[in-house]
Amino acid sequence: HLISRQHANANDDLPRAVAIGTDETFAIMVNEEDHLRIQVLRSGMQLTEAFAQVDRIDNILEEKLNFAYSRRFGYVTACPTNVGTGIRVSVMLHLPALRLTGEIEKVRRAARDMHLAVRGLFGEGSDAVGDLYQISNQATLGKSEQEIVTDFEKTVAPMIIAYEQQARQALLQHRQAQLDDKVWRAWAVLKHARVMGTEEVLALLSQLRLGLNLGRLDSVSIRTINELFQLTQPAHLQKLTNREMDAATRRIARAGLIRQRLSKR
């Protein structure tokens, strides 16, 4: 997620560039969808902190560059959907219980009513593998940057998290046996499988993560699960093993890495 897939895979002759911070918390993409795309990433609910950093970077750039600006419409961007503040606020949420209870549509309906976009792990056009959903604002006109950030921090994210917590309690109260079955089946497969694809791993790790959060499993730490979400991705896996691998070899290496990590407490 340091840069977008479109920026990484562009095959035209337009000049492009990217600058990435040494701690990898921010990136500036040049000539992606717009002339500049400034992106700041944070873990947890640090939306205010993320906005403060992106605002500082924006101010520094504006001292050197002439941004197209309209008193009526705000920033005039190359992509019309970004006109106005140009700000996109996104939160990545793990919502396995809403999917298991069939209540994920409640989130989609609420999102439509609040002019939000619900996307998958890799943004627009991607599926919610591992039950990870990206919630983003669609409207960039009519509100200030601070109002959009505060709305996400105080209203949007807490509302969706509350839906998920209610769904988790419903699973514990009414479908505990089915919940435990999914969690322990996931544990058994991950602990013993010899060949594993990326999407299968993310789905099973999602179930383990849910089991850990609900106290149905204590055989592994949440930190290990979170690390495996990243390390089992194709590029991370090849970087970790320091060699290029085809898909078949990666599936074997991925299963081996998981068995190794889950054998440690």
C-alpha positions in Angstrom: 0.0 0.0 0.0 3.0 2.4 -0.2 1.9 3.4 -3.7 -1.1 2.4 -5.8 -1.2 -0.5 -8.2 -2.0 1.9 -11.0 1.1 3.9 -10.3 3.3 0.8 -10.0 2.0 -0.9 -13.2 1.6 2.2 -15.5 2.8 1.2 -19.0 2.5 4.6 -20.8 5.4 7.0 -21.5 4.3 9.7 -19.1 6.9 10.9 -16.6 6.2 9.5 -13.2 7.9 9.5 -9.8 7.4 8.6 -6.2 9.0 9.8 -2.9 8.6 7.5 0.1 9.5 8.5 3.7 12.3 6.5 5.4 9.8 5.1 8.0 7.3 4.3 5.2 4.5 6.3 6.8 4.1 8.6 3.8 4.4 8.6 0.1 4.1 11.3 -2.6 3.1 10.0 -6.1 3.7 12.3 -9.1 1.4 11.9 -12.1 -0.7 9.1 -10.8 -4.5 9.8 -11.0 -3.7 13.5 -10.3 -0.5 15.5 -10.6 0.2 14.9 -6.9 -1.1 12.3 -4.5 0.1 12.6 -1.0 -0.6 9.6 1.2 0.0 9.1 4.9 -0.6 5.8 6.7 -1.1 5.1 10.4 -2.0 2.1 12.5 -5.1 2.2 14.7 -7.4 5.2 14.8 -4.7 7.9 14.4 -6.7 9.9 11.9 -5.9 13.3 13.5 -2.2 12.5 13.5 -2.2 11.3 9.9 -4.0 14.4 8.8 -1.5 16.7 10.7 1.4 15.0 8.8 -0.2 15.2 5.4 -1.2 18.9 6.1 2.4 19.7 6.9 3.7 18.1 3.7 1.0 19.8 1.7 2.0 23.2 3.1 5.7 22.6 2.3 4.8 21.7 -1.3 2.5 24.7 -1.7 5.4 27.0 -0.9 7.2 25.8 -4.0 4.3 24.8 -6.4 1.4 26.7 -8.0 -1.7 24.6 -7.2 -4.8 25.2 -9.4 -7.3 26.7 -7.0 -10.8 28.1 -7.5 -12.5 30.3 -4.8 -15.8 28.6 -5.7 -14.7 25.0 -6.1 -11.5 24.7 -4.1 -8.6 22.7 -5.5 -9.2 22.0 -9.3 -7.9 18.5 -9.7 -7.2 16.4 -12.9 -9.7 13.8 -11.6 -13.1 15.5 -11.2 -14.1 13.4 -8.2 -11.3 14.9 -6.1 -12.3 18.6 -6.7 -12.7 20.6 -3.5 -10.6 19.7 -0.6 -9.1 16.8 -2.5 -8.9 14.7 0.7 -9.7 11.0 1.0 -10.0 9.6 4.5 -9.9 5.8 4.6 -10.0 3.3 7.5 -9.2 -0.4 7.0 -11.5 -2.5 9.3 -11.5 -6.2 10.0 -15.2 -7.2 9.9 -15.4 -11.0 10.0 -18.5 -11.3 12.2 -20.6 -9.0 10.0 -19.8 -11.3 7.1 -20.4 -14.5 9.0 -23.8 -13.3 10.3 -24.8 -11.9 6.8 -25.0 -8.4 8.2 -22.3 -6.9 6.0 -25.0 -5.4 3.8 -26.0 -3.2 6.8 -22.6 -1.5 6.5 -23.0 -1.1 2.7 -26.4 0.5 3.2 -25.2 2.8 5.9 -22.2 3.7 3.7 -24.4 4.6 0.7 -26.5 6.8 3.0 -23.4 8.6 4.3 -21.8 9.0 0.8 -19.0 6.5 1.7 -17.3 3.9 -0.5 -16.8 0.3 0.8 -13.9 -1.4 -1.0 -11.7 -4.4 -0.5 -8.1 -4.9 0.8 -6.5 -3.3 -2.2 -8.9 -0.5 -2.8 -11.2 0.2 -5.8 -12.2 -3.0 -7.7 -10.8 -5.4 -5.2 -12.4 -8.0 -3.0 -12.5 -8.0 0.8 -10.1 -10.9 1.2 -9.4 -11.7 4.9 -12.6 -9.8 5.8 -10.7 -6.5 5.5 -12.8 -3.6 4.3 -11.6 -0.2 3.3 -14.1 2.6 4.1 -13.5 6.0 2.4 -15.3 9.3 1.9 -16.7 9.9 -1.6 -17.6 13.6 -1.2 -14.7 16.1 -1.2 -16.9 19.2 -1.7 -19.1 21.0 0.9 -17.0 20.2 4.0 -13.6 21.3 5.2 -10.7 18.9 5.5 -11.0 18.9 9.3 -14.8 18.3 9.2 -14.2 15.2 7.0 -11.5 13.8 9.3 -13.6 14.5 12.5 -16.6 12.9 10.9 -14.7 9.7 10.3 -13.1 9.7 13.7 -16.2 10.5 15.7 -19.0 9.0 13.7 -18.2 6.7 10.7 -15.6 4.4 12.2 -17.2 4.1 15.7 -20.6 3.2 14.0 -19.1 0.4 11.9 -17.1 -0.9 14.8 -20.3 -1.0 16.9 -22.0 -3.0 14.2 -19.1 -5.5 14.2 -19.1 -5.8 18.0 -22.8 -6.5 18.0 -22.3 -9.2 15.4 -19.6 -10.8 17.4 -21.8 -10.9 20.5 -24.5 -12.5 18.4 -22.1 -15.2 17.3 -21.1 -15.9 20.9 -24.6 -16.1 22.2 -26.4 -18.0 19.3 -23.8 -19.7 17.2 -20.9 -20.5 19.5 -20.4 -24.1 18.3 -20.2 -23.0 14.6 -17.9 -20.1 15.6 -15.5 -22.5 17.4 -15.6 -25.0 14.5 -14.5 -22.3 12.1 -11.7 -21.1 14.4 -10.3 -24.5 15.1 -10.6 -25.7 11.5 -8.6 -22.7 10.5 -6.0 -23.4 13.1 -5.7 -27.1 12.0 -5.3 -26.2 8.3 -2.8 -23.4 8.9 -0.8 -25.5 11.4 -0.5 -28.6 9.1 -1.0 -27.6 5.4 1.9 -28.0 3.0 0.6 -25.9 0.1 -1.3 -22.6 0.5 -2.5 -19.8 -1.7 -2.7 -16.2 -0.6 -6.5 -15.7 -0.5 -7.0 -19.0 1.4 -4.4 -18.0 4.0 -6.0 -14.6 4.5 -9.4 -16.1 5.0 -8.1 -18.6 7.5 -6.1 -16.0 9.4 -9.2 -13.8 9.6 -11.0 -16.6 11.4 -8.1 -17.1 13.8 -8.0 -13.4 14.5 -11.7 -13.4 15.3 -11.2 -16.4 17.6 -8.4 -14.6 19.4 -10.4 -11.4 19.9 -13.4 -13.4 21.3 -11.2 -15.5 23.6 -12.0 -18.8 21.8 -8.3 -19.5 21.1 -5.0 -18.7 23.0 -2.6 -20.8 21.0 -1.0 -17.9 19.1 -0.6 -14.1 19.7 -2.5 -11.4 17.8 0.9 -9.9 16.8 1.8 -13.2 15.0 -1.5 -13.2 13.1 -1.1 -9.5 12.1 2.5 -10.2 10.9 1.3 -13.2 8.9 -1.3 -11.1 7.1 1.7 -9.2 5.6 4.5 -11.7 5.4 2.4 -14.2 3.4 1.8 -11.7 0.5 3.8 -12.7 -2.6 6.3 -9.8 -2.6 6.8 -9.9 1.2 7.4 -13.6 1.0 10.0 -13.3 -1.7 11.8 -10.5 0.2 11.8 -12.5 3.4 13.3 -15.6 1.7 15.6 -13.4 -0.5 14.7 -15.1 -3.7 12.3 -14.9 -6.6 9.7 -17.7 -6.8 7.0 -18.7 -9.1 3.4 -19.1 -7.8 3.8 -22.9 -7.1 7.0 -22.4 -5.1 5.5 -19.5 -3.2 2.5 -21.7 -2.1 4.9 -24.2 -0.6 7.1 -21.5 1.0 4.0 -19.8 2.4 2.7 -22.9 4.1 6.2 -23.6 5.5 6.4 -20.0 6.9 3.0 -20.3 8.6 3.8 -23.7 10.2 7.1 -22.2 11.5 5.5 -19.1 13.0 2.5 -20.9 14.5 4.8 -23.4 16.3 6.2 -20.5 18.3 4.3 -19.0 21.3 
